[in-house]
Amino acid sequence: MLLSSFGCDNLIILLSHMNVRLLLPLLVCLACTPTGMERQSAPPVPGTAAPAWEALAGGPDCQSRRADAERLRERYPALATHVTGAWLLCALSTGDLAAATSLLTGFQPPTGYPDWDAAIAWAQWIAGSDTLPRNLPRSGREVITQRAIRRAMAMPLTDAADVFSVWPEWDWPELFEREVVSMLPATTVIETVRRLTERGRRQKAWNLLQRYWAAAGLSNELALTKPDAWCRCDPATIYALARLAFDLREYPLAAVASRTAATGPFPGPAILLHGRALARQGRTDEATRYWLRELQRVPDADSRAAILYRLGLLAEDRGHMQDALKWYQKTARVSTSVRDRDHAGFRAGWLKWRAADQAGARAAWREDLDRVSDPVARRRLLYWLGKADPDGGWHATLFEEAPLSWYAWLAAGQNAQSLVANVHWFDSTPAAMTSATEARLASTRLAMQLGWLWPARFEFEAALSRTTDPKLQLALLGQAERVDLSSTALKMFWSAFGEPFRQDPPNFDRRLWRIVYPRPFAQAVTSAARKHQIDPALIYAVMREESHFQPEIISPAGAVGLLQLMPATATRLALSQRMPAPSLEHLFVPDVNISLGAAYLRQLLTRFSGAEPLAIASYNAGPAAVSRWTRRVPATELDRFVEEIPYTETRRYVIKVTRSLIRYRALMASES
């Protein structure tokens, strides 16, 4: 899979900005790691004279930037390779293949640029010859596009999906809908859409499916049995469509496709998915009847246990507590899924607790504690066992094992100060930087000062890749906050050093905690916190869980930037402060995004009388939903309120953000 080795999701959005048709993976040779979320170009740092790196690489006026490129090469020799690579992309995006060929043959990338030969081979493959054509007119790009598609049709499925999942803005289905798109195998389309969905590009994936159905002459996408429909394929492919439709929140299509797939050789996952799709449409009684009817036909243990657990959830939602208890207990006995087993065991005890059966709840939770393996599930059981059995020493165990957790904070009466006695901070000595590492770090700082995000990340990761000494790697990761690359450092830390840090009790080395709980964009956060009178730790806690400190991301729902603001919300907040409505590009600027996000947090705190967990819940689910939930369970019973939040995502979000808030405050207090 040629493109998958290049980190394709890093280039999708940049390609759409540049309208590049050729040499797709070359960008990654000049860039950095993927994020799994949709990416947009970060604007240059205000006040700098250099143009944005992306402006050199593409756009209608990139040819006019050649003088800028030459000047920047001379002024910043440490970044000369990135400037040359940007100009190469400009030549390709404007159809100047002669210049591109000259640069390709004359450009000698330094060590650290991966797969350069493969990138050149890819350009030649798209061009359909061993050398790039020198005098191809702009209209010739359509010829190259069509040729690339037709070649991809003869490729293995996964390789073809790599091609189509990075193609910019879906120009190819628009240009060749009848001639080419309708000729693609359904499996290729499904695999392409799956990859798009994984990258957070759900709407693009849905658009592709609709265009494919239209090209295939299918008037109704739900008519899966139409003789001339594209879906005349095996049940496994239809199940793949059902999974995609469910992920895209197209629940009617997911229900129809999964029911069709349930007749195939692997009915268990399809039966599970069909009931879930019905439930998501509010058809809970129908989902329950379907699962009860089909349960005996489910051959695999994992699907059966998942259905049992969800039958319990549906029964609990309808107020049938005895039925729910029966399903939860059965799930806990037979499930091979750690997650379902842990949740079912807790819910069984929870129903008894709600029925004022403390002895029954204590017995259920005590039995469950012996088999849980997930640290968060264990903390939850320790907390509620302490509530059901105050003299059992459960909370003392919780304070010892996880003193800075959400459940320890609840057990301490929501008083973080009392938890500090169980935290013993120390400072390890960082390794000394080598001269080569210092030089790479200097290049990283320079690129960030110019607003060149992709080159900065490349330089930072290149510095890390050049050392195998864990102590030096940690020392370099500790510098990420200074160059506002905490997102990159955080991901690398968890990959290489995270497992011991996840254990209870954790390692309280302050140097490691500064990597895991960093404080980048310090000036913007401090200014916004002072202006809106909120704790900087709250801004950092929300930022950490919302964006992992990546200023240029867009979520599948359309939320933008560091604090993941919806554009409509950002506009309303700006106008309320007599500021101009921000454009999408403005929301990528850290100062703008942080200021507006802090304003929104202040509004939510004011609405809920300063109760931070309620403000955090509102940030995720909206204040109207939180107000509705507080009428059912009073916010004064915070532990019960959070456990009863009906949205699983919001419940987890409140726990994670509040936990980060507790830890930021503890870390910042230890430093002062």
Secondary structure, DSSP 4 states (H G I P E B T S, - for coil): -TGGGG-GGGTHHHHHHHT--S-TTHHHHTS----SSEE-PPPPPTT-SSPPHHHHHSSTTGGGGHHHHHHHHHH-GGGHHHHHHHHHHHHHHTT-HHHHHHHHHH--PPTT-TTHHHHHHHHHHHHTSSS--SS--TTHHHHHHHHHHHHHHTS-HHHHHHHHHTSGGGHHHHHSTTTTGGGS-HHHHHHHHHHHHHTT-HHHHHHHHHHHHHHTT-S-TT-TT-TTSTT-S-HHHHHHHHHHHHHTT-HHHHHHHHHHHTTSS-HHHHHHHHHHHHHHTT-HHHHHHHHHHHGGG--SHHHHHHHHHHHHHHHHHTT-HHHHHHHHHHHHHH---HHHHHHHHHHHHHHHHHTT-HHHHHHHHHHHHTT---HHHHHHHHHHHHHH-TTS-HHHHHHHH-TTSHHHHHHTTS-GGGGGGG---B-PPPPPPPHHHHHHHHHHHHHHHTT-HHHHHHHHHHHHHT---HHHHHHHHTTGGGGT-HHHHHHHHHHHHHHHHHSSSPP-BHHHHHHHS---SHHHHHHHHHHHT--HHHHHHHHHHHHTT-TTEE-TT--BTTTTB-HHHHHHHHHHTT-PPPPHHHHTSHHHHHHHHHHHHHHHHHHTTT-HHHHHHHHHH-HHHHHHHHHHS-TTSHHHHHHT-S-HHHHHHHHHHHHHHHHHHHHHHHH-
